[in-house]
Amino acid sequence: VLAVVTMTLPMQYKAPSRTTGPSWSRSDSRSTGCTASSPASNAGDPSSNPAARIRRPRAAGGILYDLGSHLVDQALHLFGPTRSVYAEIAARRPGAQVDDDVFLALTHTSGVRSHLWSALAGQVGPRLRALGDRSAYTVYGLDPQEAALRQGQRPGPDWGAPARTQWGLLGTVDDAEPHPPLPGDYPAFYAGVAAALREGRLAPVDPYDAVATLIVLEAARDTATQGRTVELPQVAR
């Protein structure tokens, strides 16, 4: 069975103005069309200003380490360890010191190939696209939890469930239909953190997963520099 998965996180870059300077926006394909912008007027404090942080090479700035870590983590969570990595990394903004256009091709030990992309883009494409030889699944929307929190909502009934208009399409060109996803559950993560601290249970995120993600990101940097595919060592848990 062929399995090619594409996950994207497009970014929009707004040119500097006299008052705010340049800013980054994470494109949001929800029905509201809103964006989360980070003006660079407070560039002196990278810890409190995402736009400043991603522009500083010494602070591991750039899309690869910023949004790329989320894409890689999701790919590893869904499809398992990676056998090899190929990457293309570029800085396209005038005067940019860090990358703002990243493409990664991961070959997993399971046989799945993940194509991960995060870059400046004038239009938003699918957020997740899983292609098989018999069917496919395509999602354009995002997890609704962040938008709900920004609007002042709190977890309750139907929390984390996307509107039907944001469901992914499952099937082929001839028979694809909206398919309900599992609802997001931020509260479960924090409940897991509390249980780990208070009761000694396993942490909701295994530290090994962070190490595995960093190995892929470092390999991506190497492969982009060398212009070749990099084979990864298998790290035991």
C-alpha positions in Angstrom: 0.0 0.0 0.0 1.4 3.4 -1.0 1.3 5.9 1.8 2.5 9.5 1.2 1.6 12.0 3.8 1.9 15.8 3.4 1.6 18.1 6.3 1.9 21.9 5.9 2.2 25.0 8.1 2.2 28.0 5.7 3.4 31.3 7.1 2.6 34.8 5.9 5.2 37.6 6.1 4.2 41.2 6.3 6.6 43.8 5.1 8.0 46.3 7.6 6.0 49.4 8.3 7.2 52.7 9.9 5.5 51.9 13.2 5.5 48.1 13.7 8.3 46.7 11.7 8.0 43.3 10.0 5.7 40.6 11.4 4.9 36.9 10.9 1.5 35.4 10.7 0.5 31.8 10.9 -2.1 31.2 8.2 -5.3 30.0 9.6 -7.8 28.2 7.3 -10.7 28.2 9.7 -13.9 29.8 8.6 -13.1 33.0 10.5 -10.0 33.6 8.4 -8.1 35.0 11.4 -4.3 35.1 11.8 -2.0 35.1 14.8 0.5 37.9 14.2 3.7 38.8 16.1 4.9 42.3 15.4 8.6 42.8 15.8 8.4 46.1 17.7 9.7 44.3 20.8 12.6 42.6 19.1 14.9 43.2 22.1 13.3 40.5 24.1 13.2 37.3 22.0 11.8 35.3 24.9 8.5 37.2 24.7 8.4 38.0 21.0 8.1 35.0 18.6 8.8 37.2 15.6 12.1 38.3 17.1 13.0 34.8 18.2 12.6 33.2 14.8 14.8 35.9 13.2 17.9 35.2 15.4 20.3 32.5 14.2 21.9 32.2 17.7 18.5 31.5 19.2 18.0 28.6 16.9 15.7 30.8 14.9 13.9 30.0 11.7 11.0 27.8 10.7 12.8 24.5 10.8 13.3 24.6 14.6 10.1 26.6 15.3 7.2 25.1 13.4 9.2 22.3 11.8 9.5 20.6 15.2 5.7 20.3 15.4 5.4 18.7 12.0 8.2 16.3 12.6 6.8 15.3 16.0 3.4 14.6 14.4 4.9 12.5 11.6 6.9 10.4 14.1 3.8 10.0 16.3 1.7 8.8 13.4 4.1 6.7 11.5 7.0 5.7 13.7 10.8 6.1 13.6 12.5 7.6 10.6 15.0 5.8 8.5 16.2 8.7 6.3 15.8 12.4 5.8 16.0 14.7 2.9 15.5 18.5 3.3 15.5 21.7 1.3 15.9 24.8 3.5 16.0 28.4 2.3 15.7 32.0 3.4 13.6 33.9 0.9 12.8 37.3 2.6 15.1 40.1 1.6 17.9 40.3 4.2 16.7 37.2 6.1 19.3 35.6 8.4 17.3 32.5 9.1 15.3 30.0 7.1 11.7 30.8 6.2 11.1 28.0 3.6 11.5 24.4 4.7 10.7 21.1 3.0 11.4 17.7 4.6 11.0 14.2 3.1 11.1 11.5 5.8 11.2 7.8 5.0 9.8 5.9 8.0 10.9 2.4 9.0 7.2 1.5 8.5 7.5 2.3 4.8 5.4 5.5 5.0 6.9 8.6 3.4 6.1 12.0 5.0 6.5 15.2 3.1 6.5 18.1 5.5 6.4 21.7 4.4 6.4 25.1 6.2 7.0 28.3 4.3 5.9 31.7 3.3 2.8 31.2 1.1 0.2 33.4 -0.5 -2.4 30.7 -0.3 -3.1 28.0 2.3 -3.1 24.4 1.0 -4.1 21.2 2.8 -2.9 20.9 6.4 -2.8 17.1 6.2 -3.1 14.9 3.2 -2.7 11.1 3.4 -2.5 9.3 0.0 -3.0 5.6 -0.4 -3.5 3.5 -3.5 -7.2 2.9 -2.6 -8.2 6.0 -0.8 -7.0 9.4 0.6 -7.7 11.7 3.4 -7.4 15.5 3.1 -7.8 18.2 5.9 -7.7 21.9 5.4 -8.8 23.1 8.8 -6.9 23.4 12.1 -7.6 22.1 15.6 -10.3 24.5 16.9 -9.1 24.6 20.5 -6.7 27.5 20.2 -9.3 29.7 18.4 -11.9 28.8 21.1 -9.5 29.8 23.9 -8.8 33.1 22.2 -12.5 33.8 22.1 -12.7 33.2 25.9 -14.3 29.8 25.7 -13.6 27.1 28.3 -13.6 23.2 28.0 -17.0 21.7 28.2 -19.4 19.6 26.1 -18.3 19.2 22.5 -14.9 20.8 23.3 -12.3 20.3 20.6 -14.8 19.1 18.0 -14.4 20.8 14.6 -17.4 22.1 12.8 -18.7 19.9 10.1 -17.4 22.4 7.5 -13.8 21.7 8.8 -14.0 17.9 8.6 -11.5 16.2 6.4 -12.5 14.4 3.2 -12.1 10.6 3.1 -12.3 8.6 -0.1 -11.4 8.9 -3.7 -12.1 11.6 -6.3 -15.4 9.8 -7.1 -16.7 9.1 -3.6 -14.9 11.4 -1.0 -17.1 12.4 1.9 -16.6 14.5 5.0 -15.3 12.3 7.9 -15.6 13.4 11.5 -12.2 13.6 13.3 -11.6 12.8 16.9 -12.0 16.0 19.1 -8.9 17.7 20.4 -8.3 17.5 24.1 -5.8 20.0 25.6 -7.1 19.3 29.1 -6.0 15.7 28.9 -2.4 16.7 28.5 -2.5 18.9 31.6 -4.3 16.3 33.5 -1.5 13.9 32.5 1.2 16.4 33.7 -0.6 16.7 37.1 -0.8 13.0 37.5 2.9 12.6 36.7 3.9 15.2 39.3 1.4 14.2 42.0 1.1 10.4 41.5 4.4 9.4 39.8 2.7 8.3 36.6 4.4 8.4 33.2 4.6 11.8 31.7 2.1 12.5 28.9 5.0 13.1 26.5 8.0 10.8 26.6 11.3 12.7 26.6 12.5 10.2 24.1 10.1 11.7 21.6 11.7 15.1 22.0 15.1 13.5 21.3 13.9 11.7 18.3 12.5 14.9 16.9 15.7 16.8 17.4 17.7 14.0 15.7 15.5 14.5 12.6 15.8 18.3 12.7 19.6 18.2 13.0 19.7 15.6 10.1 17.5 17.9 8.0 20.0 20.8 8.5 22.9 18.5 7.5 21.1 17.1 4.4 20.2 20.6 3.2 23.8 21.7 3.5 25.2 18.5 1.8 22.5 18.2 -0.8 21.9 14.5 -0.2 19.7 12.1 1.8 20.9 11.4 5.3 20.5 7.9 6.8 19.5 8.1 10.5 20.8 5.8 13.3 18.0 4.0 15.3 18.1 5.2 18.9 16.9 2.8 21.5 14.5 4.0 24.1 
